[in-house]
Amino acid sequence: MKKYLLLLLFLPIVGALFFYIFIHTLPKKLQPVDTQTSMRLLFLGDIMGHQAQINAAYDTTSQSYNYDTVFAQVSSLIKSYDFTVANLEVTLSGEPYSGYPSFSSPDALVKAIKKSGIDVLMTANNHACDKGGKGLKRTIKVLDEYHMMHTGTFAKDRDRNKTNMIVLNKNDIRVGLLNYTEHTNWMPTPKGTFVNRIDLPLMLSDIHAAKDKQLDTLIVMLHWGKEYKFLPRHMHTVLAQKLFDAGVDIIIGAHPHTLQPMHYTASTKQHKERLIYYSLGNFVSDQRRRYTNGGALAGLVLAKHDGKTYIKEAGYHLVWVHKQRDANKTHYEVIPVAAYESNRSSLKGLAQKRMEEFISDSRKHLYKHNQNIIEW
């Protein structure tokens, strides 16, 4: 009887020993990836500030602005990532506030952005020069006051040399971020400032300089494309190819205000893996037309194993903007589609109809044109 008891006592120890030997003799590619060697990144589309959004954020009681409700339903998703990056498509020029075509939003927008969990803002877009040099400089000043990382526009030419590339660090993974815009609605860059434009020699120079930064991954965010189109133009697919060939790993696009295809190509003998999201659409805006009232959040997981960093996962989350009016007050809310589908009764009437339409349109389009990227 004692022999059997001793055997029962030693069985867990022997089992654990065999499990340890088994795990450590597995081929390296089959061994589980240590979660401590990964980085989770989330990219959002356009954060816009139409006049209706400004009006909705105003609280008549406190006579101040508050945008917290905009991000309330999506904040937990944002905070589940290590770093979240978004395109700020407004200036922070101060009063008088204004929407399209010359954007100036209250500083409270940045306060809510920061509170939601967004870490980095891209500022090179077609509205960067809406309010001239004053607006461009004040936007940067406000972002600095809120300790928001940002790039794309610079208050002084010399500032670009210091802050052009943002480097994100986590778990021994270094990711570089660059940002460029195709144009600024044909407004000139204000004297003494700098706006990163899609200029191939300039971009190639920046990419070359990035090689001295000991990066694991280089990501370029581009404000490009034709508005309200569903597929990229040939000139943009050609540009993307040139950037990949120069050393860029991932490209994230915005500006069309509609969703465009997402492509992932695995490593081959000719080139390393490549990932592109041509357009994430709108994150939040007052655009209510079909196809423009929502967008996608690009989710990435980078992993590092044996000193090599690779894209472990690439997907996207669909989000839709709910504009509602309660007690004579308008509210904007960004709602993750996954959250809605877990409780469809959360929306009623026309709002539910529009949400379902957006889901159907987006899935039909992306399922047809995406390559190796799935919805999360």
C-alpha positions in Angstrom: 0.0 0.0 0.0 2.9 2.4 0.9 4.5 1.7 -2.5 1.3 2.8 -4.3 1.1 6.0 -2.2 4.7 6.8 -3.0 4.0 6.3 -6.7 1.0 8.6 -6.6 3.1 11.3 -4.9 5.9 11.1 -7.5 3.7 10.9 -10.6 3.1 14.8 -10.8 6.8 15.4 -10.5 7.7 12.9 -13.2 4.9 14.3 -15.4 6.2 17.9 -15.0 9.7 16.8 -15.8 8.6 15.1 -19.0 6.6 18.1 -20.0 9.6 20.4 -19.4 11.8 18.2 -21.6 9.1 18.0 -24.3 8.7 21.8 -24.5 12.4 22.6 -24.6 13.1 20.0 -27.4 10.3 21.3 -29.7 11.5 22.9 -33.0 11.8 26.6 -32.3 9.0 27.5 -34.8 6.6 25.3 -32.9 7.4 26.7 -29.5 4.8 29.1 -28.0 5.7 32.8 -28.5 6.5 34.4 -25.2 3.9 37.2 -24.6 6.7 39.3 -23.2 8.3 39.6 -26.7 5.2 41.2 -28.4 3.7 44.6 -29.0 0.1 45.3 -29.8 -0.6 48.3 -32.0 -3.9 49.9 -33.0 -4.4 52.5 -35.8 -7.5 54.7 -36.2 -8.8 56.6 -39.2 -9.8 60.2 -39.4 -10.8 62.2 -36.2 -12.8 65.0 -37.7 -14.5 68.1 -36.2 -17.4 69.3 -38.2 -19.5 72.1 -36.8 -22.3 69.8 -35.6 -19.7 67.9 -33.6 -18.5 71.1 -32.0 -22.0 72.1 -31.2 -22.8 68.7 -29.7 -19.7 68.9 -27.4 -20.8 72.2 -25.8 -22.4 72.0 -22.4 -24.6 75.0 -21.8 -24.5 74.5 -18.0 -20.8 74.6 -17.6 -20.3 76.7 -20.7 -17.5 74.4 -21.7 -16.8 71.6 -24.2 -16.6 67.9 -23.5 -16.1 65.0 -26.0 -15.9 62.1 -23.5 -19.1 60.4 -24.8 -17.6 60.2 -28.3 -15.0 57.7 -27.1 -16.8 56.1 -24.2 -17.9 52.8 -25.9 -14.6 52.3 -27.8 -12.2 53.3 -25.0 -11.8 49.8 -23.5 -10.8 48.4 -26.9 -8.3 51.2 -27.4 -6.8 50.6 -24.0 -6.4 46.9 -24.7 -3.5 47.8 -27.0 0.0 48.8 -26.0 -0.1 51.9 -28.4 -2.9 53.5 -30.4 -2.3 55.9 -33.2 -4.9 58.2 -34.9 -5.1 60.9 -37.6 -6.1 64.3 -36.2 -7.8 66.0 -39.1 -8.4 69.3 -37.4 -6.4 72.2 -36.2 -6.5 73.5 -32.6 -6.4 77.1 -33.5 -8.6 78.4 -30.7 -11.7 80.5 -31.0 -13.7 81.0 -33.1 -14.2 77.3 -33.6 -15.3 76.1 -37.0 -15.9 73.0 -39.0 -15.6 72.3 -42.7 -13.9 73.6 -44.8 -11.6 75.2 -42.3 -11.4 73.2 -39.2 -10.6 74.5 -35.7 -11.8 72.3 -32.7 -11.8 73.1 -29.0 -8.8 71.9 -27.0 -11.2 69.7 -25.1 -11.1 67.3 -28.0 -7.5 66.5 -27.2 -8.3 66.0 -23.6 -10.9 63.4 -24.5 -8.6 61.7 -27.0 -5.9 61.4 -24.3 -8.5 60.1 -21.8 -9.7 57.5 -24.2 -6.2 55.8 -24.4 -5.0 57.2 -27.7 -1.2 57.7 -27.5 0.0 59.2 -30.8 -1.6 61.7 -33.3 -0.6 62.1 -36.9 -1.1 65.8 -38.0 0.0 65.7 -41.7 -3.2 65.8 -43.6 -5.1 68.0 -46.1 -6.4 70.3 -43.3 -3.1 70.9 -41.5 -2.8 74.4 -42.9 -6.5 75.4 -42.6 -5.7 78.2 -40.2 -2.3 79.2 -41.5 0.9 79.4 -39.4 -1.0 80.4 -36.2 -3.2 77.4 -36.4 -0.4 75.0 -37.2 1.8 76.2 -34.4 -1.0 76.3 -31.8 -2.1 72.8 -32.7 1.4 71.6 -31.9 1.5 73.7 -28.7 -1.7 72.2 -27.4 -0.6 68.6 -28.2 2.6 69.2 -26.3 0.7 70.6 -23.3 -1.3 67.4 -23.2 1.9 65.3 -23.6 0.6 63.7 -26.7 3.1 62.2 -29.0 2.7 63.6 -32.6 4.4 64.0 -35.9 3.7 65.2 -39.4 3.7 69.0 -38.9 6.4 71.1 -37.3 6.3 74.6 -35.8 9.8 75.3 -37.0 11.9 73.8 -39.8 14.6 72.7 -37.4 12.1 70.9 -35.2 11.6 68.3 -37.9 15.2 67.0 -37.4 14.5 66.2 -33.8 10.9 64.9 -33.8 10.1 63.7 -37.4 10.2 60.0 -36.4 8.4 58.7 -33.3 9.9 55.6 -31.9 7.7 53.2 -29.8 9.4 50.8 -27.4 8.0 47.8 -25.6 9.4 44.3 -24.8 12.6 44.9 -26.8 10.7 45.8 -29.9 11.4 49.2 -31.5 8.8 50.6 -34.0 9.3 53.8 -36.0 6.4 56.0 -37.2 6.5 58.5 -40.0 3.6 60.6 -41.4 3.1 62.4 -44.8 0.2 64.0 -46.6 -0.5 64.2 -50.4 -1.5 67.8 -50.2 -2.9 70.5 -47.9 -5.9 71.5 -50.0 -3.5 73.4 -52.2 -2.7 75.8 -49.4 1.0 76.6 -49.0 3.0 75.6 -46.0 3.1 78.6 -43.7 6.5 80.4 -43.7 8.9 79.0 -41.1 6.9 75.8 -40.5 7.1 72.4 -42.1 4.5 69.9 -43.3 5.6 66.4 -44.3 4.3 65.9 -47.8 4.3 62.8 -50.0 7.5 63.6 -51.9 9.4 60.5 -52.8 13.0 61.9 -52.5 12.1 63.3 -49.0 10.5 60.1 -47.9 13.4 57.9 -49.2 15.8 60.2 -47.3 13.8 59.6 -44.1 13.6 55.9 -44.7 17.3 55.8 -45.2 17.9 57.8 -42.0 15.6 55.3 -40.1 18.1 52.6 -40.7 20.4 54.2 -38.1 17.6 54.0 -35.4 18.0 50.3 -34.8 14.3 49.7 -35.6 12.6 46.4 -35.7 9.7 47.7 -37.8 9.1 50.9 -39.8 5.5 52.1 -40.2 4.5 55.0 -42.5 1.1 56.6 -42.2 0.0 58.3 -45.5 -2.8 60.8 -46.0 -3.6 60.0 -49.6 -6.0 58.8 -52.2 -9.2 60.0 -53.9 -12.1 61.0 -51.5 -15.1 58.6 -51.4 -13.5 56.0 -53.6 -13.4 52.3 -52.6 -10.2 51.2 -54.3 -6.7 52.8 -54.4 -5.5 54.5 -57.5 -2.7 53.0 -59.6 -0.3 55.8 -58.7 -0.8 54.9 -55.0 -0.2 51.2 -55.4 3.0 52.1 -57.3 4.1 54.5 -54.5 3.5 51.8 -51.9 5.6 49.3 -53.8 8.5 51.9 -53.9 8.2 52.5 -50.2 8.2 48.8 -49.4 11.3 48.3 -51.7 13.0 51.1 -49.8 12.6 49.4 -46.4 9.1 50.2 -45.1 7.3 47.3 -43.4 3.8 48.6 -42.9 1.7 51.3 -44.5 -1.5 52.8 -43.0 -3.6 55.0 -45.1 -6.4 57.6 -44.6 -8.2 60.5 -46.3 -10.8 58.9 -48.7 -13.4 58.7 -45.8 -14.3 55.3 -47.0 -12.8 51.9 -46.4 -10.3 50.5 -48.9 -8.6 47.1 -49.1 -6.1 45.7 -46.7 -3.3 43.4 -48.0 -0.7 41.3 -46.2 2.1 39.4 -48.1 4.3 36.9 -46.2 8.1 36.8 -46.5 9.6 35.4 -49.7 13.1 35.1 -51.1 12.5 38.3 -52.9 11.2 40.5 -50.0 10.2 40.5 -46.4 6.6 40.5 -45.3 4.5 43.6 -46.2 1.3 45.0 -44.8 -0.9 47.8 -46.1 -4.2 49.3 -45.1 -5.0 51.6 -48.0 -7.7 53.6 -46.1 -9.3 53.1 -42.6 -12.2 55.5 -43.4 -13.6 57.7 -40.7 -13.1 57.1 -37.0 -15.5 59.9 -36.0 -17.1 62.7 -38.1 -20.5 64.2 -39.0 -20.5 62.5 -42.4 -23.7 60.6 -42.4 -23.8 59.4 -46.0 -23.7 55.7 -46.7 -20.1 54.3 -46.6 -18.7 57.3 -44.7 -20.4 56.9 -41.3 -17.9 54.5 -40.0 -14.5 52.9 -40.5 -12.0 50.3 -39.3 -9.4 50.1 -36.6 -6.2 48.3 -37.8 -5.0 45.9 -35.2 -1.5 44.5 -35.2 0.5 42.2 -33.1 4.3 42.3 -33.6 6.3 39.5 -32.1 10.1 39.0 -31.6 11.7 35.6 -31.6 15.4 34.9 -31.7 16.1 38.6 -32.5 13.7 38.7 -35.5 10.5 40.7 -35.4 7.6 39.7 -37.5 3.8 40.4 -37.9 2.2 37.7 -35.7 -1.3 38.9 -36.3 -3.0 41.5 -38.5 -6.7 42.3 -38.5 -9.3 45.0 -38.1 -12.2 46.1 -35.9 -15.2 47.8 -37.6 -16.7 50.8 -35.9 -19.7 52.9 -36.7 -20.6 56.5 -35.6 -23.9 56.8 -33.8 -25.4 60.3 -33.9 -28.4 60.6 -31.6 -30.5 63.4 -30.0 -31.8 63.1 -26.5 -33.5 65.8 -24.4 -32.6 68.5 -27.0 -29.0 67.4 -26.9 -27.0 65.7 -29.8 -24.5 63.1 -29.0 -21.8 61.3 -31.1 -20.6 57.8 -30.1 -18.2 55.6 -31.8 -19.6 52.0 -31.4 -17.5 48.9 -32.1 -19.5 46.6 -34.4 -18.6 43.6 -32.3 -20.1 45.3 -29.2 -23.3 46.0 -31.1 -23.6 42.5 -32.5 -23.4 41.1 -28.9 -26.5 43.2 -28.1 -28.4 44.3 -31.2 -31.2 45.8 -29.0 -28.8 48.6 -28.0 -29.8 50.5 -31.2 -33.4 51.1 -32.4 -35.1 52.2 -35.6 -33.2 54.1 -38.2 -29.9 53.9 -36.2 -30.1 50.1 -36.2 -30.9 50.1 -39.9 -27.9 52.3 -40.7 -25.6 50.2 -38.5 -26.7 47.0 -40.2 -26.2 48.7 -43.6 -22.7 49.7 -42.7 -21.8 46.2 -41.5 -23.2 44.6 -44.6 -21.5 47.1 -47.0 -18.1 46.9 -45.2 -18.0 43.2 -45.0 -19.0 42.7 -48.6 -16.4 45.1 -49.8 -13.5 44.0 -47.6 -14.2 40.3 -47.9 -13.9 40.7 -51.7 -10.8 42.8 -51.8 -8.7 42.0 -48.7 -5.7 39.7 -48.8 -4.9 37.7 -45.7 -6.4 40.1 -43.3 -9.5 39.2 -41.3 -12.1 41.0 -39.1 -11.6 40.7 -35.4 
